[in-house]
Amino acid sequence: MIGGKAIPRAVDRNRLRRRFREIVRTARPAIERYDVILRVKRAVTRDEIPAAATEGGALVEKLLGVGDA
C-alpha cells in the first residue's frame, strides 16, 4: 500500500503500484519464495515516479542476487 501522504494523487499512486507489480511479475518464479514489501518512506513527486520504480527494481534484483559475482 502506498499512502496518501507519500503520493497525494491517486492516479500517481496507482502508476507507481503498476510499475512495482510489473517488476515483481518479471522476477517470477525466483521471487515467489519471498514475501516482498516495497514501502515508500518519503513524499514522491510525479516526476520522481520512474526513479522510485527503478530503485524498487534494483532492490528486488539485490534481494535475488542478480549481478553478484
PARO-321588 format. One line per field, with one value per residue (C-alpha): z negated, x, y; residue in three letters; residue number from 0. Coordinates in steps of 0.05 Angstrom, whole numbers, always signed. Layout:
PARO-321588
pz <- Z:... $
px <- X:... $
py <- Y:... $
rest <- ALA:... $
nr <- NUM:... $
//
This chain:
PARO-321588
pz <- +0:+17:-29:-10:-48:-4:+61:+54:+122:+131:+205:+186:+130:+179:+232:+182:+158:+230:+240:+176:+197:+264:+230:+185:+243:+285:+226:+222:+207:+168:+124:+105:+45:+14:-14:+14:-14:+21:-23:-1:-60:-36:+10:+84:+137:+204:+237:+187:+201:+254:+207:+150:+194:+216:+144:+126:+184:+160:+91:+118:+160:+99:+60:+114:+121:+194:+217:+158:+177 $
px <- +0:+25:-2:-34:+19:+74:+37:-25:-57:-90:-71:+3:-2:-33:+21:+75:+37:+31:+106:+121:+74:+109:+177:+154:+120:+183:+223:+179:+189:+252:+217:+159:+197:+196:+143:+163:+140:+163:+149:+150:+181:+181:+139:+148:+130:+101:+169:+203:+158:+204:+264:+225:+205:+278:+301:+248:+272:+344:+323:+287:+348:+392:+346:+351:+426:+424:+491:+531:+599 $
py <- +0:+69:+122:+187:+226:+197:+209:+252:+239:+170:+167:+175:+123:+74:+88:+70:+9:-16:-7:-45:-101:-107:-110:-167:-203:-203:-230:-293:-351:-334:-284:-329:-356:-287:-241:-173:-107:-44:+15:+88:+125:+197:+240:+225:+275:+256:+268:+221:+161:+130:+137:+106:+47:+38:+39:-13:-56:-50:-72:-133:-151:-144:-190:-243:-235:-214:-188:-216:-242 $
rest <- MET:ILE:GLY:GLY:LYS:ALA:ILE:PRO:ARG:ALA:VAL:ASP:ARG:ASN:ARG:LEU:ARG:ARG:ARG:PHE:ARG:GLU:ILE:VAL:ARG:THR:ALA:ARG:PRO:ALA:ILE:GLU:ARG:TYR:ASP:VAL:ILE:LEU:ARG:VAL:LYS:ARG:ALA:VAL:THR:ARG:ASP:GLU:ILE:PRO:ALA:ALA:ALA:THR:GLU:GLY:GLY:ALA:LEU:VAL:GLU:LYS:LEU:LEU:GLY:VAL:GLY:ASP:ALA $
nr <- 0:1:2:3:4:5:6:7:8:9:10:11:12:13:14:15:16:17:18:19:20:21:22:23:24:25:26:27:28:29:30:31:32:33:34:35:36:37:38:39:40:41:42:43:44:45:46:47:48:49:50:51:52:53:54:55:56:57:58:59:60:61:62:63:64:65:66:67:68 $
//
